[in-house]
Amino acid sequence: MADSQHQLSRIRPPRVQITYDVETGGAIEVIELPLVVGIMGDYSRKRDPDNPLPPLKERQFVEIDRDNFNDILKSMVPRALVNTKKLKEGEGESGLDDSTAILTFEQLDDFHPNRLLKNPDTGYLNVLSLERTDLVDLQAKLDGNDELKTALEQTVYPPTDTSVVVPSNDDIVAMMTHNSDDQA
């Protein structure tokens, strides 16, 4: 045991080191105890009723480290029930419908906010995330394209002078496509 602890300290030193001094035959010997943490509890709130957990006395401790974390997480099948709003088929924002989404997590990155937003089960948040991405892309296309910027400004804020020709939507799309072809 002591040899494995010394090998571990050379490879990856532990963050917590517990030692105590023992006096044996007039000599002081330093003994190091490994830190072992066991966590018990029911962390499976509203678990799938078709796959119940075994009784507590039959469960075993699982050793988790950074190398096997995603495998252990996947085997635990964590999930979250989230109340979301989904778009009704063929309707705009006025057609939002309350629903419950079941989000499953298989790796630590699945908890990242961007990954959650891109999950189609998150409903309207997914739609808003896609719209935000489109707006960021439009902003990037506007950067340095004065012709497109002027066309969009004239469309959004029409000039009071009737002699100014406001570009059509097709013209604006053509300008955006032309600009993206130039950047590629």
N, C-alpha and C positions, 0 to 999 in steps of 0.2 A: 504494500500500500504506500509506504513512504517512498519507494523507488518510483512508482507511477506519479506521485505528486511532484517529485523532483524533475521528472521528465516533462510533466505538464508545465512546470514553471519555466523550463527552457524554451518550450514551443510557444505557449501562450500563457503568460503569467495570470493567475487568478486575480480578480478584482478585490476579493475579500479573503484575507488571510487570518485565520484564528490560530494562535499559538499559546501554549502554556508551558511553564517551567516545572520540571519534576526533579526533585532532589533524590538521587539514588546512590547510596553509598558515599555520600559526601560530594559527589559530582552533580552539577546541574545539567540536565538534559532538556533541550527545547523540543517539544512535540507539537507538530502542526496538525490541526484537524481540518478535514475538508468541509466545505460549506455545502450542505445538502438541504434543499428546500422542497417540501412536499406540499402541494396545494390540493385540497379536497373541496368539492362543492358541486352543486348542480348548476352547471353553466349552459344547460341545454333547454332554456326556457322555450316553451311551445315547440318542442322537438317533434319531428315527424312521427305521428302515432303508429305508422306501419313499421317503424324501426325503433322500438323503445330501448332505453339503456338497461344494462344488466343491474341487478341489485348492488348496492354500495359495497357489500362485503366480498363480492366476486370481482370487483374492478382492480386493475393493477396500475401501479405507477408507471409513467412513461418518461423516459429520459429525453429531454429536448435540448438541442443546442442549435447553433446557427446553421449547421450543415443539414439538419433534418427538419427544420422548423416547418417548411412548406409541406413536406410529406405528412407530418403529424397534423397540421392544420387541415389538410385535405381529408385525412382519415376521420377527423372529428365532425366533418360536414357541418360547419357553422352556417347559420342562415339568419336573416333578419326579415321580419315582416314590416313593410313600410307602406304607409298610406300615401298614395300618389293621386295625381289627376292625370287622366289619359284623354287624348283627343278622341271624340266619337268619329266614326268612319264618315269621311266626306264633309266634315264641319270644321270651322275655324276655331278661334279662341273661345267663342261663345258656346261651343259644344264640348266643354270639359266635363268629364265624368269621374266621380270618385271611385277609386279601386284600391286594392291591396296588392302590392308586389312582393314576391318572395325573392330576396337577393341571396345568392349563395357565394361563398368565399372559398377559394382553393389555394390561394397564396397571399402573402402579406401585401403585395401590390394591389390586390383587389380592394383593399380598404382605402386606397388613394382617392381623393375627391374627383379627379379627372376620370378615373376608371369607373367610379360610381355614376357620374353624369353620362358617360358614353354607353352605359348599360341600357338596352332598350326597355327593360322592365321598369325603369325609373319614370316612365311616362312623360309627362309634359316637361320635366327637367331635361330630359334628353333632347326634346325639340328646342328648348331655349338654348341649350349648349350648342346645338348645330347652328342656330341662328346667330349666336355670338361668334362662332367660327367664321360664318359667312361675312359678318360685319368686319371682323379683323382682316379677312382677305381683301375686302373692298377697300379698307383703309390702306392696305399695302399697295393696292393698285393705284390709288389716288396719289400716293407719294411720288412726286415728280411728273405726274401726268396732268398738266394744267388744262388741257383741252377737256379731259373727262371731268375734272373738278368743276370747270365752268358749266359744262352741260348738266351735271347733277344739281349745282346751285340754281341754275335757271329752271330746272324741273321742280325742285322743292320750293323755291322762292321765285315765282314767276315775275318777270319785270313788269313794271307799270307801263312802260313804253311798248305800244302794240307793234312797233316796227321791228322789234327784236324777235327772231325766229327761235322758238323753244324746240330743242331736239326731241325726237320721238324716242320711245323706249328701245326700239330696234337700233337707232343710232347709238344710244348709250351702250347697249350690249355689244355692238360692233366695236366701239372704242375700247371697252374692257377686254374683249377678245384680242383685239390688235395689240393692246398693251401687254397682255400675258404672253402672246407669241413673241414679242420683242424681248421679254425677260428670259424666255427659255432658250 
